[in-house]
Structures are given as C-alpha cells and as structure tokens.
Amino acid sequence: MSSDLLDALTALEQQKGISREVIVEAIEAALVTAYKRNFNQAQNVRVDLNLENGSMLVYSRKDVVEEVEDDRLQIALEDAKDINPAYEIGDVLEQEVTPRNFGRIAAQTAKQVVTQRVREAERGIIYEEYVDRTDDIVNGTIERQDARNIYVSLGKVEAALPVNEQIQGEVYKPQSRIRVYITKVERTTRGPQVIVSRTHPGLLRRLFEMEVPEIFEGIVEIKSIAREAGDRSKISVHAHNPEIDAVGACVGAKGARVQNIVNELNGEKIDIVEWSEDPVIFVANALSPSKVLDVIVNEEEKSTTVVVPDYQLSLAIGKRGQNARLAAKLTGWKIDIKSETDAREAGIYPNESSRFVPADDANHDSDFYDEEVAYDLYQDDEE
C-alpha cells in the first residue's frame, strides 16, 4: 500500500498542484473519523501515517490530571507515572490502540480521501480559471436544453444560459457554435457553476472590442450602451484625439465592422453615435436617425425637451417608443419629444438659446443627420 499511496501523492503534486502535506493531513483526519465510526470509540485519538513503510497507527490521547472525571479522555497522574515517571499534570499521554483489522479500513478511507481531493482540486482549478473570465466573452457549443436553461459547453465546464438571458426569437440548435458573455461564476457542491448571457450589454461591448482595433487599443472609448437584445441597440463612442472619427472606426469600411457584429447578433440593429459632454449635442446624436431641431435642457431635473420636424416625429419616437427609450438610457437624460408645430404653439421654439438652425434653413448634410440615408435605412421604424 505504501508504494501505491506514494505514487498517488506524487501524481497529485505534479498534475493537480495539491501539496502532499495537505493530502496526508486530510487522510489522517479521515482515519480518525473512520476509527471512531467503525470501532464505536469516543476517545480522543490521533492517527500517524508513515509514508516510508506504509504503516497507519492509532494513538489514544489522554490528559494527565489529578482527579479523573472521564476515563476516555483523562488519566490520573499516578497511573501515568506507572507508565513513565516523567509525566506531570497537564501532559498528554499517548498509547497505541491500533485495531487488528484497521489496515483494510485505512486503505479504503485513504483512497476515498485522495479521490475526493482530486475532485475538489479539479473543481478549484476550473473555478479559478472561469472566475477570472467574468465579464468576458467566450465561444461555446450548445449541448442541450431544458425548461429553464440552454446548456453551453465551454470545454472544461458546462455553462447555463437562463431563459431571461436568451435573445427572444433566437434559435439554439444542439452542437451549433455560439458566443456568450460570462455574467457570474459560483462555487457549488457539484462544482463551479457558470452563468452566461446573450442579452447583456457587456456582450455588445466585448464584440466591439474584438472587431474594432481602435477600441481594443483604447484609442476609441465606448462611453455608454443601451440595448434591447435581439431588436435594437445604441452605443456612444468617443475619441480623445479630435482627428480620429470614432463613429467611422466602429462602422468600418462600407460598414464591414458593425455588420459583423450585427450578423453575430442575428440582425440586431445597432446605432453608433458620437458621445459629447454637452447634453444638447449628446441627446441630439442619441436620437439618430431622427433629425433634431432643438434640445432644451433642464439641469435641475436632468431632463430635456427635444424638438423635431413634424414628419420626423414618429421616427424620433420609434416603434412603441423604442428610439426615444434607448436614447434616454444611453444619455442618462429624460427625453420629451415634441413636433415642430407643437413646440411653436407652446412658444418654446425657436428661442434665443437654440443651438440648431430653424427647420426652413436646415442643412440635410449636418453633423446630426443625413435625411435621405437615414430614412432609407430606418423607414421601418416609423409607426
């Protein structure tokens, strides 16, 4: 048994990174429990595991006292001195009490402990690997599905994609490849549990980091994301160098970069807008593809009133209010959209503080809007 145990401990050290001392301590503790359970003993004992000769000896431990109250745990000083005159009160007397057939039980217990430690070590390694990848994107293979989850194989571990993290209408076919975003990694009795998502805004952020070198290198920064997964998203970007076109870098030549992300998300529309610290400009940009005539800011309530041309009102609001809702999430400002006619009747447009030119003089090639292109691309947003 000694040779087998030594080989097993050596393998654990080399392959699993488990210290031999840790395993020996665990085996000795398990043997104490096995001894008490199998031999109906309540006394205080310790087990000495000798790796050199393979012996496993059990020693009872009794405190040396003046007056014995529990003979299973204590021994009188007088009796202790009969064994060894050097004993004094407060010492611990040890005597070997190894049962005749303890070797078989010890071997079985040692095997169980080693097996358990190997399993725990493997789970620990997997946990440490994936807990460091929280908030990251990974490739996986769809394995199976039940009423609550899609299960995605990530190689060493099977991740759960809950119903509320699945894109509505997206089809998940077994054995198909998929990219998912790790939202949480937890320790459980069955090993590490990895939760992944297809709807998290972080998935969109990571896809842009992978597709756009300028974002990965920090030249272009993603400032905010608003997402309604499977339908439409808005993302604001900013380049600290004014000579760099942040939006153009994300769109790519002929739209190739953003189109790759759209394809990965099965056709989800993505609006990329220029971030600005000026809420007037930022809110106007965020309402793309709609043209904006004016943005009136209420700093105290962190709200804005946006004036748009009459024929653009439905485009600015979007289907079921989606465009306005996403713009508000993206900017962090409340947005109230009014048509030009209503704004004129209310006397709030035009006004002296307007940043934008009146509708009659508007330039369709302005920084905020290209009417012909936007309408062609987004006319299905109109109600």
C-alpha positions as a LaTeX table, in Angstrom:
\begin{tabular}{lrrr}
\hline
Residue & $x$ (\AA) & $y$ (\AA) & $z$ (\AA) \\
\hline
Met1 & 0.00 & 0.00 & 0.00 \\
Ser2 & 2.88 & 2.36 & 0.76 \\
Ser3 & 4.13 & 2.35 & $-2.84$ \\
Asp4 & 0.64 & 2.95 & $-4.29$ \\
Leu5 & $-0.03$ & 5.78 & $-1.85$ \\
Leu6 & 3.32 & 7.43 & $-2.51$ \\
Asp7 & 2.73 & 7.23 & $-6.27$ \\
Ala8 & $-0.73$ & 8.74 & $-5.90$ \\
Leu9 & 0.54 & 11.62 & $-3.75$ \\
Thr10 & 3.38 & 12.32 & $-6.16$ \\
Ala11 & 0.96 & 12.40 & $-9.11$ \\
Leu12 & $-1.34$ & 14.77 & $-7.24$ \\
Glu13 & 1.53 & 17.14 & $-6.53$ \\
Gln14 & 2.71 & 17.17 & $-10.13$ \\
Gln15 & $-0.58$ & 17.13 & $-12.02$ \\
Lys16 & $-3.06$ & 18.85 & $-9.71$ \\
Gly17 & $-0.78$ & 21.08 & $-7.68$ \\
Ile18 & $-2.02$ & 19.64 & $-4.37$ \\
Ser19 & 0.55 & 19.65 & $-1.58$ \\
Arg20 & 1.48 & 16.22 & $-0.21$ \\
Glu21 & 1.27 & 17.55 & 3.35 \\
Val22 & $-2.31$ & 18.72 & 2.75 \\
Ile23 & $-3.31$ & 15.26 & 1.49 \\
Val24 & $-1.62$ & 13.48 & 4.41 \\
Glu25 & $-3.37$ & 15.74 & 6.94 \\
Ala26 & $-6.70$ & 15.07 & 5.23 \\
Ile27 & $-6.11$ & 11.30 & 5.25 \\
Glu28 & $-5.15$ & 11.31 & 8.94 \\
Ala29 & $-8.26$ & 13.31 & 9.84 \\
Ala30 & $-10.43$ & 10.91 & 7.81 \\
Leu31 & $-8.82$ & 7.92 & 9.52 \\
Val32 & $-9.66$ & 9.34 & 12.95 \\
Thr33 & $-13.29$ & 9.60 & 11.87 \\
Ala34 & $-13.22$ & 6.08 & 10.38 \\
Tyr35 & $-11.72$ & 4.65 & 13.56 \\
Lys36 & $-14.38$ & 6.21 & 15.80 \\
Arg37 & $-17.19$ & 5.17 & 13.45 \\
Asn38 & $-16.09$ & 1.59 & 12.80 \\
Phe39 & $-14.91$ & 0.76 & 16.31 \\
Asn40 & $-17.50$ & 2.72 & 18.25 \\
Gln41 & $-14.90$ & 4.78 & 20.08 \\
Ala42 & $-15.47$ & 8.23 & 21.62 \\
Gln43 & $-11.96$ & 8.68 & 22.97 \\
Asn44 & $-9.55$ & 11.31 & 21.75 \\
Val45 & $-7.20$ & 9.76 & 19.20 \\
Arg46 & $-4.73$ & 10.68 & 16.50 \\
Val47 & $-3.51$ & 8.69 & 13.51 \\
Asp48 & 0.13 & 8.57 & 12.46 \\
Leu49 & 0.56 & 7.89 & 8.74 \\
Asn50 & 4.09 & 6.76 & 7.88 \\
Leu51 & 4.68 & 7.06 & 4.14 \\
Glu52 & 8.04 & 5.30 & 4.29 \\
Asn53 & 6.80 & 1.93 & 5.50 \\
Gly54 & 3.08 & 2.34 & 4.82 \\
Ser55 & 2.04 & 1.94 & 8.44 \\
Met56 & $-1.02$ & 3.61 & 9.90 \\
Leu57 & $-1.07$ & 3.62 & 13.69 \\
Val58 & $-3.79$ & 4.89 & 16.00 \\
Tyr59 & $-2.86$ & 6.51 & 19.32 \\
Ser60 & $-5.24$ & 7.38 & 22.12 \\
Arg61 & $-4.60$ & 10.74 & 23.75 \\
Lys62 & $-5.41$ & 11.36 & 27.41 \\
Asp63 & $-4.79$ & 14.43 & 29.53 \\
Val64 & $-2.86$ & 13.76 & 32.75 \\
Val65 & $-4.96$ & 15.09 & 35.66 \\
Glu66 & $-5.10$ & 14.88 & 39.44 \\
Glu67 & $-8.67$ & 13.55 & 39.54 \\
Val68 & $-10.25$ & 11.72 & 36.59 \\
Glu69 & $-13.73$ & 12.79 & 35.51 \\
Asp70 & $-13.86$ & 10.99 & 32.13 \\
Asp71 & $-11.58$ & 7.97 & 31.75 \\
Arg72 & $-11.94$ & 8.08 & 27.96 \\
Leu73 & $-10.22$ & 11.47 & 27.83 \\
Gln74 & $-8.21$ & 11.63 & 31.06 \\
Ile75 & $-5.75$ & 9.57 & 33.10 \\
Ala76 & $-4.75$ & 10.00 & 36.74 \\
Leu77 & $-1.25$ & 11.27 & 37.42 \\
Glu78 & $-0.50$ & 8.20 & 39.50 \\
Asp79 & $-1.41$ & 5.83 & 36.66 \\
Ala80 & 0.55 & 7.93 & 34.16 \\
Lys81 & 3.66 & 7.75 & 36.34 \\
Asp82 & 3.36 & 3.96 & 36.37 \\
Ile83 & 3.86 & 4.13 & 32.62 \\
Asn84 & 6.53 & 6.84 & 32.70 \\
Pro85 & 7.68 & 8.63 & 35.88 \\
Ala86 & 8.35 & 11.79 & 33.83 \\
Tyr87 & 4.64 & 12.56 & 33.33 \\
Glu88 & 3.20 & 15.56 & 35.16 \\
Ile89 & $-0.24$ & 17.18 & 35.38 \\
Gly90 & $-1.10$ & 18.87 & 32.10 \\
Asp91 & 0.86 & 16.44 & 29.94 \\
Val92 & $-0.79$ & 14.32 & 27.24 \\
Leu93 & $-0.26$ & 10.57 & 27.40 \\
Glu94 & $-0.38$ & 8.65 & 24.13 \\
Gln95 & $-0.84$ & 4.91 & 23.79 \\
Glu96 & $-1.17$ & 2.87 & 20.62 \\
Val97 & $-4.65$ & 1.41 & 20.18 \\
Thr98 & $-4.49$ & 0.32 & 16.53 \\
Pro99 & $-7.16$ & $-2.36$ & 15.87 \\
Arg100 & $-6.02$ & $-5.63$ & 14.25 \\
Asn101 & $-8.01$ & $-5.11$ & 11.01 \\
Phe102 & $-7.53$ & $-1.36$ & 10.82 \\
Gly103 & $-5.30$ & $-1.61$ & 7.72 \\
Arg104 & $-8.17$ & $-2.56$ & 5.40 \\
Ile105 & $-10.37$ & 0.27 & 6.67 \\
Ala106 & $-7.43$ & 2.68 & 6.49 \\
Ala107 & $-6.66$ & 1.79 & 2.88 \\
Gln108 & $-10.27$ & 2.26 & 1.80 \\
Thr109 & $-10.52$ & 5.57 & 3.66 \\
Ala110 & $-7.24$ & 6.85 & 2.18 \\
Lys111 & $-8.48$ & 6.02 & $-1.34$ \\
Gln112 & $-11.73$ & 7.90 & $-0.73$ \\
Val113 & $-9.90$ & 10.96 & 0.60 \\
Val114 & $-7.47$ & 11.06 & $-2.34$ \\
Thr115 & $-10.33$ & 10.71 & $-4.83$ \\
Gln116 & $-12.29$ & 13.50 & $-3.12$ \\
Arg117 & $-9.26$ & 15.79 & $-3.01$ \\
Val118 & $-8.58$ & 15.22 & $-6.70$ \\
Arg119 & $-12.17$ & 16.12 & $-7.50$ \\
Glu120 & $-12.03$ & 19.23 & $-5.31$ \\
Ala121 & $-8.73$ & 20.27 & $-6.87$ \\
Glu122 & $-10.09$ & 19.93 & $-10.40$ \\
Arg123 & $-13.15$ & 21.93 & $-9.49$ \\
Gly124 & $-10.99$ & 24.58 & $-7.84$ \\
Ile125 & $-8.81$ & 24.90 & $-10.93$ \\
Ile126 & $-11.85$ & 25.25 & $-13.19$ \\
Tyr127 & $-13.42$ & 27.80 & $-10.83$ \\
Glu128 & $-10.27$ & 29.92 & $-10.72$ \\
Glu129 & $-9.99$ & 29.78 & $-14.49$ \\
Tyr130 & $-13.53$ & 30.96 & $-15.16$ \\
Val131 & $-13.98$ & 33.38 & $-12.25$ \\
Asp132 & $-11.16$ & 35.39 & $-13.84$ \\
Arg133 & $-13.17$ & 35.47 & $-17.07$ \\
Thr134 & $-16.28$ & 37.02 & $-15.57$ \\
Asp135 & $-17.44$ & 39.90 & $-17.80$ \\
Asp136 & $-15.69$ & 38.33 & $-20.76$ \\
Ile137 & $-16.90$ & 36.75 & $-23.98$ \\
Val138 & $-16.29$ & 33.06 & $-24.73$ \\
Asn139 & $-17.03$ & 30.61 & $-27.51$ \\
Gly140 & $-19.09$ & 27.53 & $-26.72$ \\
Thr141 & $-21.12$ & 24.70 & $-28.18$ \\
Ile142 & $-24.81$ & 24.24 & $-27.42$ \\
Glu143 & $-25.21$ & 20.86 & $-25.72$ \\
Arg144 & $-28.80$ & 20.51 & $-24.56$ \\
Gln145 & $-31.88$ & 22.33 & $-23.34$ \\
Asp146 & $-34.46$ & 22.00 & $-20.61$ \\
Ala147 & $-37.41$ & 24.12 & $-19.49$ \\
Arg148 & $-35.20$ & 26.69 & $-17.77$ \\
Asn149 & $-31.78$ & 26.73 & $-19.43$ \\
Ile150 & $-29.75$ & 26.22 & $-22.54$ \\
Tyr151 & $-26.54$ & 24.38 & $-21.62$ \\
Val152 & $-23.39$ & 25.51 & $-23.40$ \\
Ser153 & $-20.15$ & 23.54 & $-23.31$ \\
Leu154 & $-17.13$ & 25.79 & $-22.75$ \\
Gly155 & $-14.70$ & 22.87 & $-22.81$ \\
Lys156 & $-13.93$ & 22.10 & $-19.18$ \\
Val157 & $-17.28$ & 23.22 & $-17.84$ \\
Glu158 & $-20.90$ & 23.37 & $-18.91$ \\
Ala159 & $-22.42$ & 26.85 & $-18.63$ \\
Ala160 & $-26.09$ & 27.67 & $-18.15$ \\
Leu161 & $-27.85$ & 30.19 & $-20.39$ \\
Pro162 & $-31.08$ & 31.02 & $-18.48$ \\
Val163 & $-34.32$ & 31.90 & $-20.24$ \\
Asn164 & $-34.09$ & 35.56 & $-19.21$ \\
Glu165 & $-30.59$ & 35.76 & $-20.74$ \\
Gln166 & $-31.68$ & 34.35 & $-24.10$ \\
Ile167 & $-32.50$ & 36.60 & $-27.06$ \\
Gln168 & $-36.19$ & 36.32 & $-27.85$ \\
Gly169 & $-36.73$ & 34.58 & $-31.17$ \\
Glu170 & $-33.15$ & 33.30 & $-31.39$ \\
Val171 & $-32.92$ & 29.59 & $-32.28$ \\
Tyr172 & $-30.41$ & 27.50 & $-30.33$ \\
Lys173 & $-29.59$ & 24.31 & $-32.19$ \\
Pro174 & $-27.66$ & 21.50 & $-30.48$ \\
Gln175 & $-23.98$ & 21.28 & $-31.44$ \\
Ser176 & $-24.02$ & 24.75 & $-33.01$ \\
Arg177 & $-21.31$ & 27.25 & $-32.04$ \\
Ile178 & $-22.28$ & 30.33 & $-30.04$ \\
Arg179 & $-20.65$ & 33.32 & $-28.37$ \\
Val180 & $-21.81$ & 34.09 & $-24.86$ \\
Tyr181 & $-20.95$ & 36.57 & $-22.12$ \\
Ile182 & $-20.00$ & 35.27 & $-18.66$ \\
Thr183 & $-22.04$ & 37.12 & $-16.03$ \\
Lys184 & $-21.40$ & 35.02 & $-12.92$ \\
Val185 & $-19.28$ & 32.13 & $-11.64$ \\
Glu186 & $-20.26$ & 30.44 & $-8.38$ \\
Arg187 & $-18.94$ & 27.57 & $-6.24$ \\
Thr188 & $-21.48$ & 24.81 & $-5.66$ \\
Thr189 & $-21.39$ & 21.31 & $-4.18$ \\
Arg190 & $-21.37$ & 19.96 & $-7.72$ \\
Gly191 & $-18.52$ & 22.17 & $-8.83$ \\
Pro192 & $-18.31$ & 25.63 & $-10.39$ \\
Gln193 & $-21.50$ & 26.95 & $-11.95$ \\
Val194 & $-21.05$ & 29.38 & $-14.85$ \\
Ile195 & $-23.94$ & 31.64 & $-15.89$ \\
Val196 & $-23.78$ & 33.17 & $-19.36$ \\
Ser197 & $-25.86$ & 35.66 & $-21.32$ \\
Arg198 & $-26.77$ & 36.66 & $-24.85$ \\
Thr199 & $-28.69$ & 39.78 & $-23.79$ \\
His200 & $-26.19$ & 41.55 & $-21.54$ \\
Pro201 & $-24.89$ & 44.93 & $-22.82$ \\
Gly202 & $-21.42$ & 43.66 & $-21.98$ \\
Leu203 & $-21.69$ & 41.18 & $-24.87$ \\
Leu204 & $-22.07$ & 44.09 & $-27.28$ \\
Arg205 & $-19.14$ & 45.90 & $-25.68$ \\
Arg206 & $-16.86$ & 42.85 & $-25.99$ \\
Leu207 & $-17.88$ & 42.28 & $-29.60$ \\
Phe208 & $-16.91$ & 45.84 & $-30.48$ \\
Glu209 & $-13.60$ & 45.41 & $-28.64$ \\
Met210 & $-12.90$ & 42.29 & $-30.71$ \\
Glu211 & $-13.99$ & 43.81 & $-34.02$ \\
Val212 & $-12.63$ & 47.37 & $-33.69$ \\
Pro213 & $-8.86$ & 47.62 & $-33.03$ \\
Glu214 & $-9.19$ & 51.28 & $-32.05$ \\
Ile215 & $-11.48$ & 50.30 & $-29.16$ \\
Phe216 & $-9.26$ & 47.41 & $-28.05$ \\
Glu217 & $-6.22$ & 49.70 & $-28.05$ \\
Gly218 & $-8.04$ & 52.47 & $-26.15$ \\
Ile219 & $-7.91$ & 54.99 & $-29.00$ \\
Val220 & $-11.71$ & 54.99 & $-29.15$ \\
Glu221 & $-13.73$ & 54.62 & $-25.94$ \\
Ile222 & $-17.20$ & 53.17 & $-25.53$ \\
Lys223 & $-18.95$ & 55.63 & $-23.22$ \\
Ser224 & $-22.38$ & 54.01 & $-22.83$ \\
Ile225 & $-24.60$ & 51.27 & $-24.21$ \\
Ala226 & $-28.38$ & 50.92 & $-24.30$ \\
Arg227 & $-29.66$ & 47.58 & $-25.51$ \\
Glu228 & $-32.94$ & 45.82 & $-26.16$ \\
Ala229 & $-31.46$ & 42.48 & $-27.12$ \\
Gly230 & $-32.50$ & 40.96 & $-30.42$ \\
Asp231 & $-34.14$ & 44.15 & $-31.62$ \\
Arg232 & $-32.05$ & 47.29 & $-31.37$ \\
Ser233 & $-29.12$ & 48.83 & $-29.52$ \\
Lys234 & $-27.45$ & 52.20 & $-29.27$ \\
Ile235 & $-23.80$ & 52.74 & $-28.42$ \\
Ser236 & $-21.98$ & 56.03 & $-27.83$ \\
Val237 & $-18.28$ & 56.32 & $-28.60$ \\
His238 & $-15.63$ & 58.98 & $-28.21$ \\
Ala239 & $-12.08$ & 59.51 & $-29.44$ \\
His240 & $-9.79$ & 61.64 & $-27.29$ \\
Asn241 & $-7.90$ & 62.63 & $-30.44$ \\
Pro242 & $-10.17$ & 65.03 & $-32.39$ \\
Glu243 & $-8.59$ & 63.89 & $-35.65$ \\
Ile244 & $-9.99$ & 60.39 & $-35.21$ \\
Asp245 & $-13.54$ & 59.61 & $-36.36$ \\
Ala246 & $-14.82$ & 57.41 & $-33.53$ \\
Val247 & $-18.08$ & 56.51 & $-35.26$ \\
Gly248 & $-16.33$ & 55.78 & $-38.56$ \\
Ala249 & $-13.83$ & 53.49 & $-36.83$ \\
Cys250 & $-16.69$ & 51.44 & $-35.37$ \\
Val251 & $-18.65$ & 51.31 & $-38.62$ \\
Gly252 & $-15.64$ & 50.30 & $-40.70$ \\
Ala253 & $-15.15$ & 50.42 & $-44.45$ \\
Lys254 & $-18.54$ & 50.06 & $-46.12$ \\
Gly255 & $-19.96$ & 49.15 & $-42.72$ \\
Ala256 & $-17.98$ & 45.90 & $-42.53$ \\
Arg257 & $-17.07$ & 46.05 & $-38.84$ \\
Val258 & $-20.50$ & 46.79 & $-37.46$ \\
Gln259 & $-22.07$ & 44.37 & $-39.94$ \\
Asn260 & $-20.01$ & 41.52 & $-38.49$ \\
Ile261 & $-21.42$ & 42.34 & $-35.05$ \\
Val262 & $-24.95$ & 42.62 & $-36.44$ \\
Asn263 & $-24.53$ & 39.17 & $-38.02$ \\
Glu264 & $-23.28$ & 37.72 & $-34.71$ \\
Leu265 & $-26.43$ & 39.07 & $-33.02$ \\
Asn266 & $-28.69$ & 37.73 & $-35.79$ \\
Gly267 & $-29.69$ & 41.07 & $-37.30$ \\
Glu268 & $-29.98$ & 43.22 & $-34.18$ \\
Lys269 & $-29.90$ & 46.87 & $-35.31$ \\
Ile270 & $-27.08$ & 48.96 & $-33.88$ \\
Asp271 & $-26.96$ & 52.77 & $-33.83$ \\
Ile272 & $-23.45$ & 54.15 & $-33.26$ \\
Val273 & $-23.41$ & 57.79 & $-32.13$ \\
Glu274 & $-20.80$ & 60.33 & $-31.07$ \\
Trp275 & $-20.66$ & 60.96 & $-27.33$ \\
Ser276 & $-20.44$ & 64.53 & $-26.05$ \\
Glu277 & $-20.22$ & 66.02 & $-22.58$ \\
Asp278 & $-22.67$ & 68.65 & $-23.83$ \\
Pro279 & $-26.16$ & 67.18 & $-23.22$ \\
Val280 & $-27.63$ & 69.19 & $-26.10$ \\
Ile281 & $-25.31$ & 67.56 & $-28.62$ \\
Phe282 & $-25.34$ & 64.13 & $-26.97$ \\
Val283 & $-29.15$ & 63.90 & $-26.81$ \\
Ala284 & $-29.41$ & 65.08 & $-30.42$ \\
Asn285 & $-26.92$ & 62.44 & $-31.51$ \\
Ala286 & $-28.62$ & 59.73 & $-29.45$ \\
Leu287 & $-31.94$ & 60.25 & $-31.24$ \\
Ser288 & $-30.35$ & 59.22 & $-34.54$ \\
Pro289 & $-31.62$ & 58.56 & $-37.19$ \\
Ser290 & $-34.09$ & 61.36 & $-36.49$ \\
Lys291 & $-33.25$ & 64.99 & $-37.30$ \\
Val292 & $-33.25$ & 67.28 & $-34.27$ \\
Leu293 & $-34.17$ & 70.98 & $-34.46$ \\
Asp294 & $-33.55$ & 71.90 & $-30.83$ \\
Val295 & $-32.78$ & 70.46 & $-27.42$ \\
Ile296 & $-33.94$ & 72.38 & $-24.35$ \\
Val297 & $-32.16$ & 71.27 & $-21.17$ \\
Asn298 & $-33.46$ & 71.33 & $-17.59$ \\
Glu299 & $-30.34$ & 70.73 & $-15.49$ \\
Glu300 & $-32.20$ & 70.50 & $-12.16$ \\
Glu301 & $-34.49$ & 67.70 & $-13.27$ \\
Lys302 & $-31.90$ & 66.21 & $-15.67$ \\
Ser303 & $-34.49$ & 66.29 & $-18.40$ \\
Thr304 & $-34.64$ & 67.57 & $-21.97$ \\
Thr305 & $-37.32$ & 68.68 & $-24.40$ \\
Val306 & $-36.40$ & 67.79 & $-27.97$ \\
Val307 & $-37.98$ & 69.49 & $-31.00$ \\
Val308 & $-38.10$ & 67.53 & $-34.25$ \\
Pro309 & $-39.70$ & 68.24 & $-37.66$ \\
Asp310 & $-43.35$ & 67.21 & $-37.85$ \\
Tyr311 & $-42.67$ & 64.48 & $-40.42$ \\
Gln312 & $-39.89$ & 63.06 & $-38.22$ \\
Leu313 & $-41.89$ & 62.73 & $-35.01$ \\
Ser314 & $-42.72$ & 59.03 & $-35.40$ \\
Leu315 & $-39.13$ & 58.29 & $-36.46$ \\
Ala316 & $-37.75$ & 60.09 & $-33.40$ \\
Ile317 & $-40.06$ & 58.21 & $-31.05$ \\
Gly318 & $-39.66$ & 54.88 & $-32.84$ \\
Lys319 & $-41.82$ & 51.77 & $-32.69$ \\
Arg320 & $-43.50$ & 51.57 & $-29.30$ \\
Gly321 & $-41.27$ & 54.45 & $-28.19$ \\
Gln322 & $-38.12$ & 52.36 & $-28.61$ \\
Asn323 & $-35.86$ & 55.02 & $-30.19$ \\
Ala324 & $-36.66$ & 57.59 & $-27.51$ \\
Arg325 & $-36.40$ & 54.98 & $-24.75$ \\
Leu326 & $-32.96$ & 53.79 & $-25.88$ \\
Ala327 & $-31.75$ & 57.37 & $-26.31$ \\
Ala328 & $-32.78$ & 58.15 & $-22.73$ \\
Lys329 & $-30.94$ & 55.07 & $-21.42$ \\
Leu330 & $-27.88$ & 55.90 & $-23.48$ \\
Thr331 & $-27.61$ & 59.51 & $-22.31$ \\
Gly332 & $-28.99$ & 59.24 & $-18.79$ \\
Trp333 & $-31.33$ & 62.16 & $-19.50$ \\
Lys334 & $-35.13$ & 62.15 & $-19.59$ \\
Ile335 & $-36.29$ & 62.97 & $-23.10$ \\
Asp336 & $-39.63$ & 64.56 & $-24.05$ \\
Ile337 & $-40.07$ & 64.77 & $-27.82$ \\
Lys338 & $-42.27$ & 67.45 & $-29.43$ \\
Ser339 & $-43.08$ & 68.13 & $-33.06$ \\
Glu340 & $-42.05$ & 71.48 & $-34.52$ \\
Thr341 & $-45.68$ & 72.62 & $-34.76$ \\
Asp342 & $-46.43$ & 71.81 & $-31.13$ \\
Ala343 & $-43.20$ & 73.45 & $-29.99$ \\
Arg344 & $-44.01$ & 76.66 & $-31.91$ \\
Glu345 & $-47.51$ & 76.76 & $-30.47$ \\
Ala346 & $-46.07$ & 76.29 & $-26.98$ \\
Gly347 & $-43.67$ & 79.14 & $-27.61$ \\
Ile348 & $-40.56$ & 77.11 & $-26.85$ \\
Tyr349 & $-39.22$ & 77.02 & $-30.41$ \\
Pro350 & $-37.37$ & 78.79 & $-31.84$ \\
Asn351 & $-35.67$ & 80.60 & $-28.97$ \\
Glu352 & $-32.55$ & 82.66 & $-28.50$ \\
Ser353 & $-30.58$ & 79.81 & $-26.97$ \\
Ser354 & $-31.26$ & 77.36 & $-29.80$ \\
Arg355 & $-28.12$ & 75.58 & $-30.96$ \\
Phe356 & $-29.64$ & 74.45 & $-34.24$ \\
Val357 & $-30.84$ & 76.36 & $-37.28$ \\
Pro358 & $-34.62$ & 76.69 & $-37.94$ \\
Ala359 & $-36.22$ & 73.98 & $-39.99$ \\
Asp360 & $-36.57$ & 76.12 & $-43.09$ \\
Asp361 & $-32.81$ & 76.71 & $-43.22$ \\
Ala362 & $-31.72$ & 73.26 & $-42.06$ \\
Asn363 & $-28.81$ & 71.65 & $-43.88$ \\
His364 & $-29.52$ & 67.99 & $-44.57$ \\
Asp365 & $-25.80$ & 67.30 & $-44.52$ \\
Ser366 & $-25.45$ & 68.47 & $-40.91$ \\
Asp367 & $-23.38$ & 66.58 & $-38.34$ \\
Phe368 & $-26.54$ & 65.22 & $-36.72$ \\
Tyr369 & $-28.48$ & 63.87 & $-39.62$ \\
Asp370 & $-28.44$ & 62.70 & $-43.22$ \\
Glu371 & $-32.13$ & 62.58 & $-44.01$ \\
Glu372 & $-32.06$ & 60.59 & $-47.23$ \\
Val373 & $-29.72$ & 57.87 & $-45.97$ \\
Ala374 & $-31.35$ & 57.64 & $-42.55$ \\
Tyr375 & $-34.81$ & 57.38 & $-43.95$ \\
Asp376 & $-33.83$ & 54.62 & $-46.35$ \\
Leu377 & $-32.15$ & 52.66 & $-43.58$ \\
Tyr378 & $-34.73$ & 53.18 & $-40.85$ \\
Gln379 & $-38.04$ & 53.83 & $-42.52$ \\
Asp380 & $-39.36$ & 50.61 & $-40.97$ \\
Asp381 & $-39.04$ & 52.34 & $-37.58$ \\
Glu382 & $-41.93$ & 54.63 & $-38.41$ \\
Glu383 & $-45.25$ & 53.62 & $-36.96$ \\
\hline
\end{tabular}
